Amino acid sequence: MAITAANQLELLQTAEAVAREKMIDPDLVIQAMEESLARAAKSRYGAEMDIRVSIDRKTGKATFTRVRTVVEDEELENYQAELTVEQAKQYLDNPSVGDQIVDEVPPVDLGRIAAQSAKQVILQKVREAERDRQYEEFKDRIGTIINGTVKREEYGNIIVDVGRGEAILRRNEKIGRESYRPNDRIRAYVKDVRRETRGPQIFLSRTAPEFMAELFKMEVPEIYDGIIEIKAVARDPGSRAKIGVISYDNSIDPVGACVGMRGSRVQAVVGELQGEKIDIIPWNEDQATFLVNALQPAEVSKVVIDEEAQKIEVVVPDEQLSLAIGRRGQNVRLASQLTGLDIDILTEAEESARRQAEFAERTKLFVDALDLDEFFAQLLVAEGFTSLEEVAYVDMDELLSIEGVDEDTAGELQARARDVIEEQNRKALEAAKEMGVEQSLFDFEGLTPQMIEALAKDDVKTLEDFATCADWELAGGWTTVDGQRVKDDGLLEKFDVSLEEAQNLIMTARIQLGWVDPSELESDAEDEGEEETEEEAEA
């Protein structure tokens, strides 16, 4: 196939036709043709040569040129595409490194193999341009709802025609057991768009919580306008869902607006989600109030929040327990997802029994340790005292505020408590020494003898051992295992050491050992402070 005047215009027509069909820039197709012709020419003239092809955008004429670059003598490697300054003097008057000598060479007649190779290069370039166009078009549609037509099903995954590309709805992203046939209309949420070798992969979802939020945005004008905001969504796809909403206009009820006249708005969403039941809940900044709303239709008697553990205890009447938990734990699971807290549900009877057990345990501690009668010990517990340290070191006025306690009684109580603590510390000190604890750990400020004994039992016997501990190992914490939050008991957790206190202790130990430069910590703290100030200013 020679590039003759007869088919020069045909080149341009072909390029425009391909570009129009694939909806890409015609210039990209012509560039692909230039590259393919240059490759074919190299196979004819030699692979070492730098052959370039330029196609005139108006006439379609292809010009073949050989390019040679002037380089330093010691850099000369390719004699076909490079030449030295001395060699270039026969072509240029005053050559310098970097100059190029361009010579036109005769056009190439493409043989069958070369033509096939050229065709492959063109197709490859066109496919790449098409993929880039699709990616640029769909990457900005992540987080939106898209309409498409089902093309086919592959191993349970649905391939969807979305206009200028194909998307995939994986089987685990379908609601329940819904099935589709070719040419069925489908609506889904664009979860992700990735640039991959096979082309842009557009991943759809119908189970994502965001899909429900976007559906409500389409059905409820107030959400679209920003008057009502969806703060949280939790779904059990195809079965039940909870959605927390808040109104920024006191005259508009967020729940009523989402439900619509005779339920018209929420029913439109339910219909799209295959009958998924939706609980619309008023959102509240107060976690306890929001949780009480989230556990509807169950009634809640009391809520106890442990902010450090991100855990919450809910007390419900005995007859409301099954309603609060829901079928197969669905109600409490969705409420937990909605609030982002772990929820323990107790009946009033269980909570009362636990409180009585804690009361009895603390009463026994004061009876045994302080040699008090049971009534007086119960009085201390009822006033909120939970440990010997609280009795020993609390302000005298707090003890005097207890009915029937005078200064002599209060002083005697504190003296007994201190004597018991000192005895416990002495025994702990002896036990720690017997276990081989080094003096460096005894000399470290911030650790009591009982803390050191607890550390020694876990083989932490030197200041170096202590400095290598993690804060959560000391203070305890929560980790997620197989979707369940699991409690990690800290070595010093029973001494009420918080995560922040554990961090400070460990960092102090590292500074004393010379592992950390305190000046670096100060500069880091200053940088963080400046960043926070900038963020506040921007806000």
GIRALIN-V783627 format. One record per residue. N is the residue number from 1. SS is DSSP state (h for helix, s for strand, l for the rest). Layout:
N&SS  N&SS
This chain:
1&l  2&l  3&l  4&l  5&h  6&h  7&h  8&h  9&h  10&h  11&h  12&h  13&h  14&h  15&h  16&h  17&h  18&h  19&h  20&h  21&h  22&h  23&l  24&l  25&l  26&h  27&h  28&h  29&h  30&h  31&h  32&h  33&h  34&h  35&h  36&h  37&h  38&h  39&h  40&h  41&h  42&h  43&h  44&h  45&h  46&l  47&l  48&l  49&l  50&l  51&s  52&s  53&s  54&s  55&s  56&l  57&l  58&l  59&l  60&l  61&l  62&s  63&s  64&s  65&s  66&s  67&s  68&s  69&s  70&s  71&l  72&l  73&h  74&h  75&h  76&l  77&l  78&l  79&l  80&l  81&l  82&s  83&s  84&l  85&h  86&h  87&h  88&h  89&l  90&l  91&l  92&l  93&l  94&l  95&l  96&l  97&l  98&l  99&l  100&s  101&s  102&s  103&s  104&s  105&l  106&l  107&l  108&l  109&l  110&l  111&l  112&h  113&h  114&h  115&h  116&h  117&h  118&h  119&h  120&h  121&h  122&h  123&h  124&h  125&h  126&h  127&h  128&h  129&h  130&h  131&h  132&h  133&h  134&h  135&h  136&h  137&h  138&h  139&h  140&h  141&h  142&l  143&l  144&l  145&s  146&s  147&s  148&s  149&s  150&s  151&s  152&s  153&s  154&s  155&l  156&l  157&s  158&s  159&s  160&s  161&s  162&l  163&l  164&l  165&l  166&s  167&s  168&s  169&s  170&l  171&h  172&h  173&h  174&l  175&l  176&l  177&l  178&l  179&l  180&l  181&l  182&l  183&l  184&l  185&s  186&s  187&s  188&s  189&s  190&s  191&s  192&s  193&s  194&s  195&s  196&s  197&l  198&l  199&s  200&s  201&s  202&s  203&s  204&s  205&s  206&l  207&l  208&l  209&h  210&h  211&h  212&h  213&h  214&h  215&h  216&h  217&h  218&h  219&h  220&l  221&h  222&h  223&h  224&h  225&h  226&l  227&l  228&s  229&s  230&s  231&s  232&s  233&s  234&s  235&s  236&s  237&l  238&l  239&l  240&s  241&s  242&s  243&s  244&s  245&s  246&s  247&s  248&l  249&l  250&l  251&l  252&l  253&l  254&h  255&h  256&h  257&h  258&h  259&h  260&l  261&h  262&h  263&h  264&h  265&h  266&h  267&h  268&h  269&h  270&h  271&h  272&h  273&l  274&l  275&l  276&l  277&s  278&s  279&s  280&s  281&s  282&s  283&l  284&l  285&l  286&l  287&h  288&h  289&h  290&h  291&h  292&h  293&h  294&h  295&l  296&l  297&l  298&l  299&l  300&l  301&l  302&s  303&s  304&s  305&s  306&s  307&l  308&l  309&l  310&l  311&s  312&s  313&s  314&s  315&s  316&s  317&l  318&h  319&h  320&h  321&h  322&h  323&h  324&h  325&h  326&l  327&h  328&h  329&h  330&h  331&h  332&h  333&h  334&h  335&h  336&h  337&h  338&h  339&h  340&l  341&l  342&s  343&s  344&s  345&s  346&s  347&s  348&h  349&h  350&h  351&h  352&h  353&h  354&h  355&h  356&h  357&h  358&h  359&h  360&h  361&h  362&h  363&h  364&h  365&h  366&h  367&h  368&h  369&h  370&h  371&l  372&l  373&l  374&h  375&h  376&h  377&h  378&h  379&h  380&h  381&h  382&h  383&l  384&l  385&l  386&l  387&l  388&h  389&h  390&h  391&h  392&h  393&h  394&l  395&l  396&h  397&h  398&h  399&h  400&h  401&l  402&l  403&l  404&l  405&l  406&l  407&h  408&h  409&h  410&h  411&h  412&h  413&h  414&h  415&h  416&h  417&h  418&h  419&h  420&h  421&h  422&h  423&h  424&h  425&h  426&h  427&h  428&h  429&h  430&h  431&h  432&h  433&h  434&h  435&l  436&l  437&l  438&l  439&h  440&h  441&h  442&h  443&l  444&l  445&l  446&l  447&l  448&l  449&h  450&h  451&h  452&h  453&h  454&h  455&h  456&h  457&h  458&l  459&l  460&l  461&l  462&l  463&h  464&h  465&h  466&h  467&h  468&l  469&l  470&l  471&h  472&h  473&h  474&h  475&h  476&l  477&s  478&s  479&s  480&s  481&s  482&l  483&l  484&s  485&s  486&s  487&s  488&s  489&l  490&l  491&l  492&l  493&h  494&h  495&h  496&l  497&l  498&l  499&h  500&h  501&h  502&h  503&h  504&h  505&h  506&h  507&h  508&h  509&h  510&h  511&h  512&h  513&l  514&l  515&l  516&l  517&l  518&h  519&h  520&h  521&h  522&h  523&h  524&h  525&h  526&h  527&h  528&h  529&h  530&h  531&h  532&h  533&h  534&h  535&h  536&h  537&h  538&h  539&l
